[in-house]
Amino acid sequence: MTTRTSRAPRKFSADDAERAVAKNGAPIHLRRAPGIRDPKTELEAAIQRFVDLYDFAPIAYVSFDRAGRIEEANLAATELLGEPRDLLIGRPFAFYVADLDSFLQHLLYCRNSQQQVETELRLKPRKGERMPAQLLSTPITSTTRNGALLYQTAIIDLTDRKRAEEASRAKEAELEAIINRTPFMLTRCSRDLRYRFVSRAYARMLGRTPEEIAGKPIVEIMGEEGLKTISPYIQKVLKGHTVEYEMEVSFRGAGAPCLHSVYTPDWDAKGNVIGWFASIADITRRKEAEAALQKSKELLERRVRERTHELRAANKELEDEIAWRKGLEGEILEISDREQQRLGQELHDGLCQHLTAVAFMARSVALRLKNHRVIEVNDIEKIAQLVNDAATDTRNFSRALHRVDVDSAGLVTALEDLVDREIWKIPCRLEIKPAFRIDDDAAASHLYRIAREAVINANKHAQAREIVVALGHSRKGIALSITDDGVGFPSELNNARGLGFHIMNYRARAIGGRLEIECPKRGGTRVACYLPDKALRAQKNEKAGTGLPAKIAKALTALI
C-alpha cells in the first residue's frame, strides 16, 4: 500500500450546488434586481452542468463518509465496480476492496488529515478480476447532510499502467541480463567525468561491484595515469565524435589490461552531448595469442624457406645425378667399344701373330718332311715356344675377361696374383701388414676390384717406374692404397672424375667406406680406400644412398 497526503484546492461538488436549495427540497426565492437574470434559473443550470460533469466524467468518483460508507457515485464508478448506483449508495466501500487493511489505513489517514490522501491498493469488482487502483481522497463538507464530512475520492484504474510498468521491468531485466551476460563491458559516463552506469563485466574486471562504481568519479576508479591515457578520446567523444582505440589502460589496483574501446556520444533531447557510452572488450589474451601466432608464423616461414632451400639443393643434386648417370651410360657404351677395340687389337697383335708364326713354321716343317729333308730341332723348339706364348697370352686374356670371385680368405692371394701378372708394363709389388685381417667376403671382393681398377689405370696413364699396392689394418679399420711414382694428374683436367673413379667410388660406398685420390708431394698418384670397422659390422651388401642403378652396376660387372 502506498499512501500520500497533499494539500489540494477544494473541488466544487453537488453539495455546493445544493446549498441554494432548502432541506425539504423547496426552492429559495430570491428577488431579482432589474437587468439581472433569474438566480433560480442560473443555479439550476449550474447544478445541472455540475451533475453532468460529475456523472459523465471519465474517471470514477465516489464519496464516502467517515465510516467508509458510499454516499455518492458517478457512472464511471458504477462501471468500474460492476454495480448499479442504487446498490452502491449506502454500501461500505470496503466491500469492493481486496486489501482491507490498506483501505482502513487510507480511511484513518483521511480522518486525521485535511489534505488529499493517496493510496494504491487492489479492488475486487463484482464482475471481473481484481485490479490495482489508486484512491485520491479529498475531504468536503456536505450541506445536504447537515454539514457531514465526506471524502470525495477519485478511483484510477492502474491495470494498464501496472502492465506497462511490468513490461518495462521485464524489458529492463532482459536488458540487464543481456548487458551482464555479454562478454563486452559497457559503461555510461557523464560530462563531469563520473560513472553513471557500469556492467557487471566491467566491475568484475576491476574486482568490484557495479554499485561500488556507479556515481564515482572516473579518476577515483582509474587513477590519474589511466584517465590521462584516455583523455584525448574523451575530449573527442564530448565533441560529438565516435572514437575507437586499442591500447593498454591502467586501472588503480587492477593492472593495465589491453582494451578495445568504442566511445559513442550520449545526446539529450535538445541535441547536447551530456556524456558518452563505452563498449569495451579485454583483448589482452587475444594480443598474447596474436603475438604467439606471429611468432609461429615467422618460425613456419623460416622453416619453409629452409626447406625450400633444401629442396632446391636436393633438386639440383638430383638433376646433376641424372645428368651424370646419362653421361655415365654414354661412357659405359664408349668404353665398351674401346675395350672391344683394345681386345681385338691385342688379339691381333699378340695371339694372332703367334698363331700365324706357328702356322708358318709348321708348314715349313711339313714341306721338309714331304721332301724327306732334314728337320732342324731348333725349328721344332721354336714352334713349341710360340705355342706356349700363345697359351700364356690366351690365359692372361681369359683372366682379364673372366670375373674372379674373391672372398675374405682369398683376398691376399688374389692381390699377390694381381701384382705378379706378366701383362703389366710397370712393375708392381704388394705390401701387407702382418696384423691385417678381414672377415667380410663382400668387402674383400670390392677391395680387390678397387685395387685391380687402380692398377689398370696406373699402367695406362701413370708412366711410372713402380706401382705399390699396400693393405693394412689399424684401430679404426682397413686401409687399401695403390700408389705410383708417375706423372700424376692435373687438377684442372679432373681426370679423377672419369669412369674409373666412379667405379671405385661406387664400390667403396657399397661397403660403407670412402675413396680418396690425391697427388703426393713427391709426385705420382695415390688411390686409397678406407673402410671403418663399424661399416664391416653393418649389413654386408648395404647400398649407398646415391649408388648406381642396377642396369649400370650390371654393365660394370660385365666390363670389369
C-alpha positions in Angstrom: 0.0 0.0 0.0 1.2 3.5 -0.9 -0.4 6.4 1.0 0.4 10.0 0.5 -1.3 13.2 1.7 -1.1 16.6 0.0 -2.8 19.9 0.2 -5.1 20.5 -2.8 -7.7 23.1 -3.8 -11.2 22.2 -2.8 -13.3 20.8 -5.6 -16.9 22.0 -6.4 -19.4 19.3 -5.6 -23.1 18.7 -5.8 -23.4 19.8 -2.2 -22.1 23.2 -3.2 -24.8 23.4 -5.8 -27.5 22.3 -3.4 -26.7 24.9 -0.8 -29.1 27.1 -2.6 -31.9 24.5 -2.1 -33.8 24.1 1.1 -33.6 20.9 3.1 -37.1 19.9 2.2 -36.4 20.5 -1.5 -38.3 23.7 -1.7 -36.5 26.3 -3.7 -35.3 29.5 -2.2 -37.0 32.5 -3.9 -34.6 35.4 -4.5 -35.7 38.9 -5.6 -34.3 39.6 -9.0 -32.9 43.1 -9.5 -33.6 45.0 -12.7 -31.3 43.8 -15.5 -30.2 40.7 -13.6 -31.1 37.2 -14.8 -33.2 34.9 -12.6 -30.9 33.3 -9.9 -33.0 30.2 -9.7 -32.7 29.5 -13.4 -29.0 30.2 -13.3 -28.4 28.0 -10.2 -30.3 25.1 -11.7 -28.3 25.4 -14.8 -25.1 25.4 -12.8 -26.3 22.4 -10.8 -27.1 20.6 -14.0 -23.8 21.4 -15.5 -22.0 20.1 -12.4 -24.1 16.9 -12.3 -23.4 16.3 -16.0 -19.7 16.8 -15.4 -19.7 14.6 -12.3 -21.8 11.8 -13.8 -20.1 11.7 -17.2 -16.6 12.2 -16.0 -14.1 9.6 -17.5 -12.7 9.0 -14.0 -14.6 7.0 -11.4 -15.7 9.1 -8.4 -17.3 8.0 -5.1 -17.8 9.9 -1.9 -17.8 8.0 1.4 -18.3 9.1 5.0 -16.0 8.6 8.0 -17.2 5.0 8.3 -16.3 4.4 4.7 -19.9 4.1 3.6 -20.6 5.2 0.0 -22.7 8.3 -0.3 -22.2 9.3 -3.9 -21.0 7.6 -7.1 -20.8 8.6 -10.8 -21.4 6.4 -13.8 -17.7 5.6 -14.3 -17.6 4.3 -10.7 -20.6 2.0 -11.3 -19.0 0.6 -14.4 -15.7 0.1 -12.7 -17.1 -1.6 -9.6 -19.7 -3.6 -11.6 -22.7 -2.4 -9.5 -25.7 -0.1 -10.3 -25.8 3.2 -8.5 -28.7 2.3 -6.2 -26.8 -0.7 -4.9 -23.6 1.3 -4.4 -25.2 4.0 -2.3 -25.1 3.1 1.4 -22.8 0.2 0.9 -19.3 0.2 2.6 -16.6 0.9 0.1 -14.5 -1.9 1.8 -16.9 -4.3 0.2 -15.1 -3.7 -3.1 -11.6 -3.7 -1.6 -9.3 -6.8 -1.7 -6.7 -5.2 0.6 -8.9 -4.4 3.6 -6.0 -3.3 5.8 -4.8 -0.9 3.1 -8.3 0.7 2.9 -8.6 1.0 6.6 -5.2 2.7 6.8 -6.3 5.0 4.0 -9.6 5.8 5.8 -7.6 6.5 9.0 -5.3 9.0 7.1 -8.5 10.7 5.7 -9.9 11.2 9.2 -6.7 12.6 10.6 -5.8 14.9 7.7 -7.3 17.9 5.9 -5.2 17.2 2.9 -5.6 14.9 -0.1 -4.7 11.3 0.7 -3.3 8.9 -2.0 -3.3 5.1 -1.6 -2.6 2.2 -4.0 -4.5 -1.0 -3.3 -6.3 -3.8 -5.1 -10.1 -3.7 -5.8 -12.4 -6.6 -6.3 -15.3 -5.6 -8.5 -18.4 -7.7 -8.5 -17.6 -8.8 -12.1 -14.2 -9.3 -13.4 -10.7 -9.9 -12.0 -9.1 -8.0 -9.2 -7.4 -4.8 -10.3 -4.8 -2.4 -9.0 -6.2 1.0 -8.3 -5.2 4.4 -6.8 -7.5 6.3 -4.4 -7.3 10.1 -4.3 -9.5 11.3 -1.4 -10.2 14.9 -0.7 -12.3 16.0 2.4 -15.5 18.0 1.6 -18.4 19.3 3.7 -21.9 18.1 2.6 -24.7 20.8 3.3 -27.4 18.3 2.4 -26.3 16.1 5.2 -26.2 18.7 8.0 -22.6 19.6 7.2 -21.4 16.0 7.4 -17.7 15.4 6.3 -17.4 13.3 3.2 -14.3 12.2 1.3 -14.7 12.7 -2.4 -12.5 10.0 -3.9 -11.2 9.5 -7.4 -10.6 5.9 -8.3 -7.9 5.5 -11.0 -7.6 2.0 -12.7 -3.9 1.2 -12.6 -4.2 -2.0 -14.6 -2.8 -0.6 -17.8 -0.1 1.3 -16.0 0.9 -1.7 -13.9 1.1 -3.8 -17.1 3.2 -1.2 -18.7 5.4 -1.0 -15.6 5.7 -4.8 -15.5 6.6 -4.9 -19.2 9.1 -2.1 -18.6 10.6 -4.0 -15.7 10.7 -7.2 -17.8 12.5 -5.3 -20.6 14.8 -3.7 -18.1 15.6 -7.1 -16.6 16.1 -8.6 -20.0 18.4 -5.7 -21.0 20.3 -6.0 -17.7 20.7 -9.8 -18.3 22.0 -9.1 -21.8 24.4 -6.5 -20.5 25.6 -8.6 -17.7 26.0 -11.8 -19.8 27.6 -10.3 -22.8 31.4 -10.6 -22.9 31.6 -6.9 -23.7 31.9 -4.4 -20.9 29.5 -1.4 -21.0 29.7 1.9 -19.2 27.8 5.2 -19.3 29.7 8.3 -18.2 28.6 11.9 -17.7 30.2 15.1 -18.9 31.6 15.8 -15.5 33.6 12.5 -15.8 31.6 10.3 -13.5 30.3 6.8 -14.0 26.5 6.8 -14.4 26.3 3.0 -15.1 28.7 0.1 -15.4 28.0 -3.5 -16.4 28.9 -6.4 -14.1 31.6 -7.5 -16.5 33.3 -4.1 -16.2 33.0 -4.1 -12.5 34.3 -7.7 -12.4 37.4 -6.7 -14.3 38.2 -4.2 -11.6 37.3 -6.6 -8.7 34.3 -4.5 -7.6 30.5 -4.5 -7.9 28.6 -2.1 -10.2 27.1 -0.4 -7.1 30.6 0.5 -5.8 31.5 2.2 -9.1 28.3 3.9 -10.2 28.3 7.6 -9.3 32.0 7.7 -8.6 34.5 10.0 -10.4 36.4 8.2 -13.2 39.7 9.3 -11.7 38.9 7.7 -8.4 38.4 4.3 -10.1 41.1 4.5 -12.8 43.7 6.7 -11.2 45.3 9.7 -12.8 47.6 7.7 -15.1 44.7 5.8 -16.6 42.5 8.9 -17.0 45.4 10.7 -18.7 45.7 7.8 -21.2 42.1 8.0 -22.3 41.6 11.8 -22.0 42.2 12.5 -25.7 39.4 10.1 -26.7 37.1 11.6 -24.1 37.6 15.1 -25.5 36.7 13.8 -29.0 33.6 12.0 -27.9 32.4 15.0 -25.9 32.6 17.0 -29.2 30.1 14.6 -30.8 32.5 12.2 -32.5 32.5 8.4 -32.2 36.0 7.2 -31.3 37.7 3.8 -31.2 41.1 2.7 -29.9 43.2 -0.3 -28.8 45.8 0.1 -26.1 46.9 -0.8 -22.6 45.0 1.2 -20.0 46.0 1.2 -16.3 43.4 0.9 -13.5 44.1 1.6 -9.9 44.7 -1.8 -8.2 43.8 -3.8 -11.4 46.9 -3.6 -13.6 46.9 -2.4 -17.2 44.8 -4.7 -19.4 44.9 -4.2 -23.2 41.4 -2.9 -24.2 39.5 -2.3 -27.4 37.1 0.5 -26.7 34.4 2.3 -28.7 33.0 5.6 -27.4 29.6 6.9 -28.6 28.2 10.3 -27.7 25.2 10.5 -25.3 22.8 13.1 -26.6 19.9 14.7 -24.6 16.6 15.8 -26.1 18.0 19.2 -27.1 20.9 17.7 -29.0 23.5 18.4 -26.4 26.3 15.9 -25.6 25.8 15.0 -21.9 28.3 12.2 -21.8 29.2 9.0 -23.6 28.5 5.3 -23.8 31.5 3.0 -23.9 31.7 -0.6 -25.3 34.9 -2.2 -24.0 36.5 -5.6 -24.7 39.5 -7.0 -22.8 41.8 -8.2 -25.7 44.9 -9.0 -23.5 44.6 -12.7 -24.2 44.0 -12.1 -27.9 47.1 -9.9 -28.1 49.1 -12.6 -26.4 47.6 -15.1 -28.8 48.4 -12.8 -31.8 52.0 -12.5 -30.6 52.3 -16.3 -30.3 50.7 -16.7 -33.7 53.0 -14.2 -35.2 56.0 -16.0 -33.7 54.7 -19.3 -35.0 54.1 -17.7 -38.4 57.7 -16.4 -38.5 59.0 -19.8 -37.4 57.0 -21.5 -40.1 58.1 -19.1 -42.8 61.7 -19.6 -41.7 61.3 -23.4 -41.9 59.6 -23.1 -45.2 62.5 -21.0 -46.6 65.0 -23.5 -45.2 63.0 -26.5 -46.5 62.7 -24.7 -49.9 66.4 -24.1 -50.0 67.0 -27.8 -49.1 64.5 -28.9 -51.8 66.2 -26.7 -54.4 69.6 -28.1 -53.4 68.3 -31.6 -53.5 66.6 -30.9 -56.8 69.9 -29.6 -58.1 71.7 -32.7 -56.9 69.1 -34.9 -58.4 69.4 -33.0 -61.7 73.2 -33.4 -61.5 72.8 -37.1 -60.7 70.5 -37.6 -63.6 72.9 -35.8 -65.9 75.8 -37.7 -64.5 74.0 -41.1 -65.0 73.1 -40.2 -68.5 76.8 -39.3 -69.1 77.9 -42.5 -67.4 75.7 -44.6 -69.6 77.3 -43.0 -72.6 80.8 -43.5 -71.1 79.9 -47.2 -70.5 78.9 -47.6 -74.1 82.0 -45.7 -75.2 84.4 -47.7 -73.0 82.7 -50.9 -74.1 83.5 -50.0 -77.7 87.1 -49.1 -76.7 87.6 -52.3 -74.7 86.4 -54.3 -77.6 88.8 -52.5 -79.9 91.6 -52.9 -77.5 90.9 -56.6 -77.0 90.7 -57.0 -80.8 93.9 -55.1 -81.3 95.7 -57.2 -78.6 94.4 -60.4 -80.0 95.5 -59.3 -83.5 98.9 -58.1 -82.4 99.7 -60.8 -79.9 97.9 -64.1 -80.1 97.2 -63.9 -83.9 100.8 -63.1 -84.6 102.0 -66.1 -82.5 99.5 -68.4 -84.2 100.5 -67.1 -87.6 104.1 -67.8 -86.9 103.3 -71.3 -85.6 101.3 -72.0 -88.8 104.2 -70.7 -91.0 106.8 -72.8 -89.2 104.6 -75.8 -89.1 104.1 -75.5 -92.9 107.9 -75.2 -93.4 108.4 -78.4 -91.3 105.8 -80.2 -93.3 107.4 -79.3 -96.6 110.7 -80.6 -95.4 109.2 -83.8 -94.2 107.5 -84.1 -97.6 110.8 -83.7 -99.4 112.5 -86.0 -97.0 114.7 -83.3 -95.9 116.3 -83.0 -92.5 114.2 -81.2 -89.9 116.0 -78.8 -87.6 115.5 -79.3 -83.9 115.5 -75.5 -83.4 112.5 -75.2 -85.7 110.5 -77.6 -83.6 111.5 -75.9 -80.4 110.6 -72.5 -81.9 107.2 -73.9 -82.7 106.7 -75.1 -79.2 107.8 -71.7 -77.8 105.3 -69.9 -80.0 102.6 -72.2 -78.9 103.5 -71.7 -75.2 103.5 -67.9 -75.7 100.1 -68.1 -77.4 98.7 -70.2 -74.5 100.1 -67.6 -72.0 98.5 -64.7 -73.8 95.3 -66.6 -74.0 95.4 -67.4 -70.3 96.1 -63.7 -69.5 93.2 -62.5 -71.7 90.9 -65.1 -70.1 91.9 -64.0 -66.6 91.3 -60.3 -67.6 87.9 -61.0 -69.0 86.7 -63.7 -66.6 85.2 -62.5 -63.2 87.2 -63.8 -60.3 85.2 -64.4 -57.2 87.3 -63.2 -54.3 86.4 -63.9 -50.7 87.9 -62.8 -47.4 90.2 -65.8 -47.2 91.5 -65.5 -50.7 92.0 -61.6 -50.8 95.7 -61.7 -50.1 96.3 -64.5 -52.7 94.3 -62.6 -55.3 96.3 -59.4 -54.7 99.5 -61.4 -55.0 98.4 -62.8 -58.3 97.3 -59.3 -59.4 100.7 -57.7 -58.9 102.6 -60.7 -60.4 100.8 -60.7 -63.8 103.2 -60.5 -66.7 100.8 -58.3 -68.7 101.7 -55.2 -66.7 104.1 -52.8 -68.3 105.0 -51.3 -65.0 106.4 -53.5 -62.2 104.0 -54.0 -59.2 104.7 -55.1 -55.7 102.4 -55.8 -52.7 102.9 -54.7 -49.1 100.7 -56.3 -46.4 101.0 -55.6 -42.7 101.2 -58.6 -40.5 98.2 -57.6 -38.4 95.9 -57.4 -41.4 92.7 -59.5 -41.2 89.3 -59.3 -42.9 86.2 -61.5 -42.4 83.7 -59.9 -44.8 83.6 -61.6 -48.2 81.7 -58.8 -49.9 84.1 -56.2 -48.6 87.1 -58.4 -49.7 85.6 -58.7 -53.2 85.1 -54.9 -53.6 88.6 -54.1 -52.2 90.2 -56.5 -54.8 88.3 -54.8 -57.6 89.2 -51.4 -56.4 92.9 -52.4 -56.4 92.6 -54.0 -59.8 91.0 -50.9 -61.3 93.6 -48.6 -59.8 96.5 -50.9 -61.1 95.0 -50.9 -64.6 94.6 -47.1 -64.6 98.2 -46.6 -63.4 99.5 -48.9 -66.2 97.6 -47.0 -68.8 98.2 -43.4 -67.7 100.8 -43.0 -64.9 104.1 -43.5 -66.9 105.5 -44.7 -63.6 108.5 -46.7 -62.7 106.8 -48.7 -59.9 103.3 -49.4 -58.5 102.9 -50.3 -54.8 99.7 -52.0 -53.5 99.5 -51.7 -49.7 97.0 -53.3 -47.4 96.8 -52.8 -43.6 94.6 -52.8 -40.6 94.6 -50.1 -37.9 92.5 -49.4 -34.8 89.9 -47.6 -36.9 89.6 -50.1 -39.7 91.1 -51.3 -43.0 93.2 -49.1 -45.4 93.9 -50.1 -49.0 96.2 -47.8 -51.1 97.6 -48.0 -54.6 100.5 -45.6 -55.2 102.6 -44.9 -58.3 105.6 -42.6 -58.9 104.4 -41.4 -62.3 103.3 -38.1 -63.7 100.2 -37.7 -61.6 97.2 -35.9 -63.0 96.5 -32.1 -63.5 93.7 -31.0 -61.2 92.2 -28.8 -63.9 91.6 -31.8 -66.1 89.7 -33.5 -63.3 90.6 -36.9 -64.7 89.8 -38.5 -61.3 86.1 -37.9 -62.1 86.1 -40.3 -65.1 84.6 -43.7 -65.3 87.4 -45.4 -63.3 86.8 -43.0 -60.3 83.0 -43.6 -60.4 83.6 -47.4 -60.5 85.9 -47.3 -57.5 83.8 -44.8 -55.6 80.7 -46.9 -56.1 82.4 -50.0 -54.7 83.8 -48.1 -51.7 80.4 -46.7 -50.8 78.8 -50.1 -51.3 80.8 -51.4 -48.4 80.4 -48.3 -46.2 83.9 -46.9 -47.0 85.2 -43.8 -48.6 87.6 -43.3 -51.6 90.3 -40.7 -51.8 92.5 -39.8 -54.8 95.4 -37.4 -54.3 98.8 -36.4 -55.7 101.6 -36.9 -53.0 104.2 -34.2 -52.6 106.9 -36.5 -54.0 104.8 -36.9 -57.2 102.7 -39.6 -58.7 99.1 -40.6 -57.8 97.7 -42.3 -54.7 94.3 -44.0 -54.6 93.1 -45.0 -51.1 90.0 -46.7 -49.7 89.3 -46.5 -46.0 86.8 -49.0 -44.5 85.8 -48.3 -40.8 85.2 -51.2 -38.5 81.6 -50.1 -37.9 81.0 -50.4 -41.7 82.2 -54.0 -41.5 79.7 -54.8 -38.7 76.9 -53.3 -40.8 74.9 -55.1 -43.4 77.3 -56.6 -45.8 75.5 -55.6 -49.0 74.0 -52.3 -47.9 73.7 -50.0 -50.9 74.8 -46.3 -50.8 72.1 -43.7 -51.0 73.4 -42.3 -54.3 74.6 -45.7 -55.7 74.5 -46.6 -59.3 71.3 -48.1 -60.8 71.0 -51.8 -61.3 71.4 -51.6 -65.1 74.7 -49.7 -64.8 76.0 -51.9 -62.0 75.3 -54.9 -64.1 77.1 -53.4 -67.0 80.1 -52.6 -64.8 80.2 -56.1 -63.5 80.3 -57.4 -67.1 83.1 -55.0 -68.1 85.4 -55.3 -65.1 
